[in-house]
Amino acid sequence: MGRPLRSYIVIPARLASSRLPRKLLLCETGKPLIQHTYEAAQRAVRPAGILVAADHEEIAAAVRQFGGQVVLTDPAATCGTDRVAEVARSLPDIDIFVNLQGDEPEVSGQAIDRVIELLESHAQADMATLATPIRCRTQLQDPACVKVVCNALGEALYFSRSPIPYPRQWDDALLLRDPPCFLQHVGLYAYRRAFLLEIAQLPPSPLEELEKLEQLRVLAAGRKIRVSVIDESTVGIDTWDDYRAFVSRATIC
């Protein structure tokens, strides 16, 4: 039997996000948003460590301020996957890399451990991610909520900002079905090291460029993404409204 697989969390952090610029440095809770995500990642038990892959010294300085580990990566990198791959090249002893988006401050440690377990228990899978049921029609129609549809084996067929699958005739009861009709993609990925380095060498696919979803590069290349459905709502921070709602929740806690 070989040695246990070693995993590591990398948090890609970009300063100039398109919809909410400098969002990772917003600190109305008393902490920058990137710190909340880092501390959420610390609740996972399987990873060997956590590292922020920053594209700008301002983010790097904020991470150092709260005692986090950070490296500066190529500011020209086109997506988080490319930033995680840049880190992976310097960590040859790590088998599984977790890409946790910096705007996911409420992700649970259990969710991170689960996406790692998917690769540990499915030897043929190169990449894994998570999804959670959508029970609200407004959320289903929101382009900021990324949807995923899967086959019977739990492999992703497609990710989209559009409502998928699209019901020809709407009925509110569709939102209550179990298993769920609609799944929200959780902004969390795990890759085997060799696969991560391979996929980072591919150019962005037309689908990826159209929807601005980096996981579509993997599907367009004919590779598989394993998906596990968890009963856990997660809210990425994409707009001022998202951030203000997060601040309210964080203040109450």
Legacy VTK file of the C-alpha trace (Angstrom):
# vtk DataFile Version 3.0
C-alpha trace
ASCII
DATASET POLYDATA
POINTS 253 float
0.000 0.000 0.000
1.322 3.446 -0.929
1.577 6.409 1.367
-1.594 8.385 2.184
-2.389 11.128 -0.307
-1.317 14.586 0.805
-3.623 17.519 0.088
-3.185 21.279 0.224
-5.570 24.247 -0.033
-4.688 27.090 -2.388
-6.859 30.230 -2.325
-6.490 32.207 -5.578
-6.881 35.889 -4.752
-7.288 38.580 -7.402
-7.423 42.276 -6.526
-9.356 43.657 -9.500
-12.433 41.419 -9.592
-14.837 42.502 -12.326
-18.161 42.799 -10.472
-16.909 43.982 -7.066
-13.383 45.408 -7.376
-11.068 44.938 -4.373
-13.700 42.809 -2.667
-11.161 40.547 -0.959
-9.890 43.552 1.007
-13.326 44.744 2.168
-13.291 44.734 5.972
-16.588 46.024 7.367
-16.588 43.045 9.767
-13.220 44.109 11.173
-11.417 41.536 9.019
-10.702 41.552 5.270
-12.859 39.142 3.299
-9.814 37.045 2.370
-9.167 36.451 6.085
-12.678 35.071 6.581
-12.111 32.595 3.749
-8.686 31.631 5.111
-10.121 30.998 8.573
-12.949 28.931 7.063
-10.325 26.802 5.299
-8.552 26.210 8.604
-11.588 24.243 9.811
-10.820 21.404 7.376
-8.857 18.521 8.896
-7.515 16.650 5.846
-5.282 19.271 4.160
-1.629 19.598 5.113
-1.684 23.375 4.738
-3.206 26.547 3.273
-1.681 29.105 0.940
-3.074 32.250 -0.676
-1.990 32.714 -4.306
-2.222 36.493 -4.705
-1.890 38.550 -7.864
-1.061 41.834 -6.095
1.101 42.970 -3.206
-1.870 44.638 -1.469
-3.558 41.269 -1.014
-0.272 39.650 -0.003
0.258 42.340 2.639
-3.252 41.830 4.037
-2.649 38.068 4.340
0.700 38.571 6.068
-0.990 41.014 8.447
-3.272 38.309 9.843
-0.494 35.690 9.841
-1.519 33.713 6.767
0.763 32.049 4.234
0.879 33.794 0.843
2.849 33.843 -2.406
2.664 36.282 -5.300
1.678 34.674 -8.597
1.662 35.868 -12.194
-0.762 38.833 -12.444
-1.467 37.811 -16.054
-2.929 34.430 -15.048
-6.371 34.127 -16.633
-8.154 32.193 -13.860
-7.822 30.627 -10.434
-6.894 27.228 -11.858
-3.806 28.719 -13.496
-2.822 30.384 -10.218
-3.221 27.116 -8.290
-1.129 25.312 -10.932
1.638 27.886 -10.483
1.739 27.012 -6.782
1.573 23.273 -7.523
4.792 23.429 -9.544
6.639 24.424 -6.361
5.044 21.715 -4.173
5.982 18.379 -5.795
5.161 16.334 -2.684
1.462 17.292 -2.696
-0.918 14.857 -4.439
-4.227 16.778 -4.301
-4.691 20.531 -4.598
-7.883 22.196 -3.427
-8.862 25.409 -5.200
-10.952 27.439 -2.747
-12.128 30.709 -4.230
-11.266 33.699 -2.080
-14.852 34.990 -2.051
-16.278 31.888 -0.295
-15.970 32.959 3.374
-18.708 30.645 4.637
-17.516 27.342 3.195
-17.430 24.609 5.832
-14.460 22.505 6.785
-16.598 19.436 6.087
-17.161 20.571 2.486
-13.422 20.942 1.928
-12.748 17.525 3.427
-15.518 16.034 1.279
-14.070 17.248 -2.030
-10.699 15.753 -1.042
-12.360 12.455 -0.095
-13.894 12.255 -3.580
-10.446 11.943 -5.129
-9.181 9.680 -2.365
-12.049 7.231 -2.899
-12.376 7.451 -6.716
-8.997 6.524 -8.134
-10.106 7.161 -11.737
-11.268 10.724 -11.059
-8.820 13.540 -11.882
-10.942 16.395 -10.568
-13.814 16.808 -8.114
-16.195 19.510 -6.973
-19.405 19.965 -4.978
-22.972 21.117 -5.555
-25.935 21.923 -3.356
-29.703 21.938 -4.092
-31.368 25.109 -5.374
-34.736 25.629 -3.651
-35.455 29.214 -4.733
-36.521 30.298 -8.218
-34.801 33.681 -7.887
-31.537 31.906 -7.174
-32.082 29.588 -10.138
-32.439 32.576 -12.461
-29.518 34.542 -10.993
-26.471 34.456 -13.349
-24.176 34.860 -10.330
-25.409 31.442 -9.151
-23.570 28.873 -11.261
-25.622 25.779 -12.027
-24.427 22.248 -12.829
-26.148 19.180 -14.285
-24.738 15.699 -13.774
-25.104 12.219 -15.231
-26.180 9.123 -13.297
-22.562 8.457 -12.289
-22.212 11.798 -10.533
-20.101 13.353 -13.288
-20.672 16.903 -14.506
-22.321 17.288 -17.901
-22.268 21.090 -17.999
-21.955 24.209 -15.843
-23.780 27.421 -16.696
-24.897 30.796 -15.433
-28.230 30.102 -17.132
-30.966 28.012 -15.478
-30.156 24.375 -16.318
-31.979 22.139 -16.859
-34.600 24.521 -18.273
-38.177 23.369 -17.543
-40.430 23.642 -20.569
-43.372 24.158 -18.188
-42.665 25.743 -14.832
-44.122 24.369 -11.601
-42.970 25.557 -8.156
-43.056 21.931 -7.035
-39.924 21.362 -9.116
-37.967 23.223 -6.444
-39.030 20.706 -3.799
-38.145 17.482 -5.579
-35.751 14.999 -4.072
-33.352 14.218 -5.608
-33.218 17.891 -6.571
-33.862 19.067 -10.113
-31.506 22.029 -9.824
-27.996 22.186 -8.391
-25.828 25.156 -7.502
-22.128 24.655 -8.038
-20.058 25.290 -4.914
-16.895 27.305 -5.631
-14.526 24.564 -4.571
-12.410 22.147 -6.632
-9.887 19.389 -5.982
-7.392 18.231 -8.609
-4.722 15.573 -8.773
-1.393 17.306 -9.226
-0.530 15.871 -12.660
-3.986 16.685 -14.019
-3.843 20.246 -12.668
-0.525 20.892 -14.385
-1.871 19.384 -17.601
-5.110 21.360 -17.727
-3.300 24.620 -16.909
-1.313 24.234 -20.116
-4.451 24.254 -22.256
-5.728 27.564 -23.643
-9.106 28.813 -22.379
-11.900 27.117 -24.318
-14.588 29.106 -26.189
-17.166 27.941 -23.623
-14.963 29.081 -20.762
-14.492 32.485 -22.343
-18.204 32.824 -23.081
-19.534 31.950 -19.609
-16.422 33.001 -17.649
-16.376 29.605 -15.920
-12.950 28.003 -15.741
-14.308 24.473 -15.136
-15.659 24.458 -18.691
-12.076 24.174 -19.938
-11.982 20.698 -18.380
-15.259 19.534 -19.939
-14.381 21.020 -23.325
-11.166 18.955 -23.253
-13.234 15.795 -22.786
-12.165 15.212 -19.180
-14.460 14.294 -16.273
-15.349 16.191 -13.110
-16.773 14.176 -10.207
-19.553 15.976 -8.319
-20.871 15.272 -4.825
-24.142 16.850 -3.682
-24.075 18.272 -0.166
-26.958 19.771 1.793
-25.168 22.988 2.575
-25.948 26.418 1.201
-22.908 28.497 0.278
-22.885 32.105 -0.819
-20.010 33.522 -2.843
-19.481 37.282 -2.620
-20.039 38.767 -6.087
-21.901 42.026 -5.434
-22.278 44.723 -2.793
-25.587 43.159 -1.782
-23.850 39.801 -1.269
-21.193 41.433 0.866
-23.645 43.434 2.998
-25.695 40.283 3.626
-22.509 38.465 4.670
-21.579 41.311 7.027
-25.028 41.043 8.642
-24.638 37.289 9.136
-21.084 37.630 10.442
-22.140 40.374 12.880
-24.997 38.267 14.241
-22.627 35.323 14.774
LINES 1 254
253 0 1 2 3 4 5 6 7 8 9 10 11 12 13 14 15 16 17 18 19 20 21 22 23 24 25 26 27 28 29 30 31 32 33 34 35 36 37 38 39 40 41 42 43 44 45 46 47 48 49 50 51 52 53 54 55 56 57 58 59 60 61 62 63 64 65 66 67 68 69 70 71 72 73 74 75 76 77 78 79 80 81 82 83 84 85 86 87 88 89 90 91 92 93 94 95 96 97 98 99 100 101 102 103 104 105 106 107 108 109 110 111 112 113 114 115 116 117 118 119 120 121 122 123 124 125 126 127 128 129 130 131 132 133 134 135 136 137 138 139 140 141 142 143 144 145 146 147 148 149 150 151 152 153 154 155 156 157 158 159 160 161 162 163 164 165 166 167 168 169 170 171 172 173 174 175 176 177 178 179 180 181 182 183 184 185 186 187 188 189 190 191 192 193 194 195 196 197 198 199 200 201 202 203 204 205 206 207 208 209 210 211 212 213 214 215 216 217 218 219 220 221 222 223 224 225 226 227 228 229 230 231 232 233 234 235 236 237 238 239 240 241 242 243 244 245 246 247 248 249 250 251 252
